[in-house]
């Protein structure tokens, strides 16, 4: 009988995507903290995040996308709306795309406002990532739920 060691290729791909988004969010937080709110467009950051989470990556090993910095990603993506429409199933209604983009914009805008006060870890970028994962999973854009141990909102009523 064969035994499986380690996770599946799905687990590996998701882990790589999670790390890539974590790096993007940390860089965005650093940028807003150092240069202010106008230094970076929230919609562009969301577009990068959507592109990373919703596009297909290699199941086996590293993909080119993993090593890209936020600055390298930005010219490769369109708006968040364009990325979502291009990468979700053609059967996904436009209303569902809007239902995902609205809370993403609200949550990440709130985080960007907080980061622009000078502290790139208030709120922690890991919390912002968990919020993104929660929104995408809730709307069935991804198959992996957010961590139950981290907040599912930054600007909502849930305590961080």
N, C-alpha and C positions, 0 to 999 in steps of 0.2 A: 504494500500500500504506500502510495506516495504521500509525503507530508509537505505542506506548504510552509515555508519559512518567510517571515516578514509579511508585509501588507500586499495588497493587490496593486496592479498597475494604476487603478483608479485612485487608490490611497496615495501612491507616489506622486501622481500628477497633481492631485489636490494639495498635497503638502508643498510641492514646488510653487503652485499658484499662491497659496497662503503666504509663503515666505516672500514672494515677489511683491504682493500687495502690501505686506508689512513694511518692506523697504520703501515702497512708493509713498505710503502714508507717513512714515517717519521723516522722509525727505521733505514732503509737503509741509509737515508740522514745523520742521526746522526752518524752512523758507519763510513761512508766515511769521514765526517767532522772531526771526532776524530782520526781515525786511518789511513786515506789515501785511495787512490784509489784501492790499492791491497788487502784491508781488506775484500772485498766482491765481488763476481763475479756478473756482471750485468746480465748475462744469467740466473743465479739462481734466482735473484730477479724477472725477467720477468716470469720465470717458476711459481713462487709462485703467481704472479698477475694473470697469465692466469688460473691457477688452481682455484683460488678464483672466478674469473669472469665467467668462462666457466662451472664449475661443478654445479650439482644440490644441492641445500640446502633445508632444511626443509621449507615448506611454512608457517608453524605455529610455531612461537616462535624461540628461539635461537637454533643454531646448534653448535656442538662441534667445528667446524672450526672457529667460530667467536672469540673465546678467545685465539687462538693460536698466539704466538709471531713470529716474523720473524725467530728467532733461532729455534723455534719448527717446523716451516714450512719447512725449508731448507732440512732436511733429508727425508721429505715426498714426494718431487717432483723430477722429472727427469730434463732433459734439457727443455728449452723453446720449442724446436722443438717437443720433446716427449709429453709434456703437450698439446700443440696445436693439434697434430695429434690424441691424445687419447680422447680429449674432444670436438672437433668439429664434425659436422655431417660426417658420412662416405662418404657422397656425395660431400663433399667439396674437390675441386681439390688441390693437393699438391702445385700448383702454387699460389693459393690464400693464403695458410698458409705462404708461403715464402713472399708474398706481405704484410702480417701483421707483420711478425717477423722482417723484415728489418727496417721499420720505428720505431718499438718499440725499437730495439737495438740501433739505431742511437739516438733517443730522450733520452732514459734513460742513455746511455753512456755519452751524453753531460751533462745531469743533474748530473751524478755521478762525472764527471770531475769538474764541478762547485762546488759541495758539498765538494769535497775533498780539496778544497782551504781553508776550515775551517768554512764556514757558512752553516749549514744544512737547512737554509730557503732561500738560494739564488741559484737557483730559489725556490719559495715556493713549497713544496711538493703537495699542492692542485693544482698547475698548472701542475705538472707532472702527477698527477692523471687525470686531465681533458684531457691532451694530450693522455693518454692511452685510456680513454673512447672514445675520438674522433676517434682514429685509429680503435679500435674494432668495433665501430658503422659504420664507413665509409665502412668497409669491411664486414659488416653484421654478425659479430661474436657476437654482443649483440643487443638488441632491444631498448636500452635507449641511446639517444644522449648525447653528452657532453654539458656542460653549454655554452651557447652563450656569457656569460659574462666573461669567462676566456679564456686564450690563447689556441689555438689548436696545437701549436708547441712551443717548447722551443728553438730549435737550428735552426729553419727556419727563414724566413724573417718577419714573423708576429711580431709586437711589443708586448712586455709583459707589 
